Amino acid sequence: MGTTATALLALALGTGVGYTQAQSTQGYAQDRNQQDRMSQDRDTGAYDATSVSPAVSSFMKVAAQGNLAEIKLAKLAQDKSNRNDVKMLAKKIERDHRNGQDELEAIAKMKNVDLDDNPTEEQQSAAKRLGDLKGDEFDAAYLAEMAQEHQADIAAFKEHQNEDDPEVATFVKSQIPILEYHLDRVKDVQKHGGGK
């Protein structure tokens, strides 16, 4: 029995405030029917507002770690780059991925998905490698990393844009144009390299 159904049942049967015995029994029957429907939904794969499939849960975790990695790299670029266009791009990427992460964390909480608090080890290694670079070498490596990451992000998000879960599908669809814009801007900055 879910937490909400348990609370409703306790209210109907336990407190009895303003309830006659008939009303309490009716409330219990409605709660049982709702539980049965929720159980049937889980069995048939129908929409359940408090959970997602293992595949969607895995996607959400990977997306969250991607956001955290790109936020970290964007902060690094704002500190290390000598180019204003790279710094402005990094600032935009940081802001958009922070907003996306906030939305994703809210959905994860609703769906009972535990997200990691840190990027993957591979992503952390990439950040360390970039942190050791300077000047034009850093800018080129950062932009190459962003191009690669955003191409992978876009492909992954497009795979999940038609999920049955409406909150997840809406989130994914809202992020794809943002990711595509980032990729376009990265390519543009790469093309006009060296601009201050």
N, C-alpha and C positions, 0 to 999 in steps of 0.2 A: 504494500500500500504506500502511495507517495506521501510526502510530507504534507502537501496541501489537503489531500483527501483525509489523512489522519487527523489534521487540525479541524477540518470541517466535521468529521465524525465525532471527535471529542467535544466540539461545541454543541453538536446536535444531541449527543447522548449524555455528556457529562454535566454541562452547566444547566441545561434545561431552562435558561432564562427566557421567559415569554413563549415557551413551547408547551403544547399539550403532548400527551403521550402519542396521539395519532400523528401530530406533526413531526415528532422525533422519529417515529417509525418510517414516515414518508421520506424524511431527509436521509435516513440511513439507506433506504432502498434506492434513492437517486444517486447517492455516493457509490453504492455497489454497482449500479448500472454504468456510471462513469468509469469506474475502475475496470469493469469488464470491457468497455469500449477501448480504453487505453491499452489493455492487454492485447486485445484483438489487433489494434493498430501496430503494436510491436511485432506481433506474429506475422502480419501481412506486409510489413515494410512500409506502412502508411506513416504520415507525418507525425512526429512526436516532438513537441515544443521544447522538451528538456534534454534531448540527447541527439547525437548524430551517428552516422555509420562509422565504423573503424577507418574507412578510407577518407572520409571527410575530416575526422578527428586528426588523422595523420597529416592531411593537407594543411589544416589550421595550424598545427605545430610547426610545420616547415615554413609556412608563410610568416609566422610570428618570429621565428629565428632569422628569416631573411630580412624582415623589417629591422630587427635589432642590429643585425650586421651592417645594413646600409645606413642606419642612423649613426653607428659608430664610425664608419668610414667617412661619412659626410662631415662629422665633427672634425675628424683628422684632416680632411681636405681644407676645411675653413682655417685651420691652424697652420698647415704646412704649405699650401699653394701660394705661389707668387703672382698668380693670375686672378684678376677680378672676375672674369667670366667663369672660371672653375669654382671660385668661392661662392658666387651667386647661385650657380647650379647646385652646389653642395648644400647650400642653405635651403633651397627649394626642396631638394630630395629629403633632407632631414625633417623639414616641417611636414611634408606630405606623408612620409613613412611613419612619423610620430602619430599623426591623425589616424592613419590606417591602423596602426597598432592599438590605439585607444579603442577604436571601433571593434577590432578583432577580439580584444580582451573582454569587452562587454558581451559579445556574442558567446565567447568561450565560457564565461561565467554562467550565462543563461543555459548553455548546453552541457554544463558539467565537464568541460574539457580542460585539463591541466596543461597550460602552456609553459615552456621553458623560459627561464629568466635571462638566459644568455645565448649568444650565437653558438653555432656548432664549433667543434675544435678546428675544423677546416677553415671556417670563416674567421675564427680568431687568429689562425696562422696567417691568413691573407692580410689581416689588419696589421699584424706584426711585421710582415714582409714590407708592406707599404710604408709603415712607420719608420723603417730604416732608410727609405729613399728621400732624396731632396730635389728641389728645383724642377726642371723640365722632366727629369726621370720620374719623379713622383707624379706629376700631372699626367704624363702618358700612361703610367701604370694604373692610376686611379680611374681615368676615363675608360681604359680597356676593361677594368674590373666592373665598372658600372654598366658598360655595354653588354658584357657577358651575363651579369646578374639579371639585368632587366629583360634580356631576351628569354632567359630561363623562367623568370617570374611570369612574363606574359603568357608563355606556353602553358605553364602550370595553372594559371588562373583561368585561361580559356577552357581547359579541360574540366573545370568545376563550375562554369558559369550557368549550367542548367541543372544544378542540384535540386532535388525535391524539397529540401529544406528552404523555405522562403527567405529567412534571415541571412543564411549563408549565401544563397544565390544573389540576393540584392547587394550584399557586401562585395562579392566577387565582381559583379557587373560594374559596380561603382569604381572599383580600383583599376580595371583594365585600361580605361582612357588615361588615367593618371600615369600608369606605368609606361604606356605608349608615348605619352608626352615626354617623360623623363628620357626614354631611349632616343627620341628624336632630338632632344636638346643635347644629349651626350654626343650624338653623331655630329651635330652642328658645331659644337665646341671643339671636337676632334678635328673637324675639317678646317676650322679657322684657328688652328693651334698657334700659340705664341702671343695671342692678343692679351694686352694688359687690361 
